[in-house]
């Protein structure tokens, strides 16, 4: 959750639109899930 919060703050400071903020957060979550699955396999 710390990473998502930091990402929110950074993207807000950069003036990134809400749509792209959601896209970036989705990509980060997807990467985290893929890395977890790879580690568990």
Residue pairs with C-beta under 8 A, 6 or more apart in sequence:
3 28
4 25
4 28
4 29
7 21
7 24
7 25
7 28
8 21
8 25
11 20
11 21
11 24
12 21
16 24
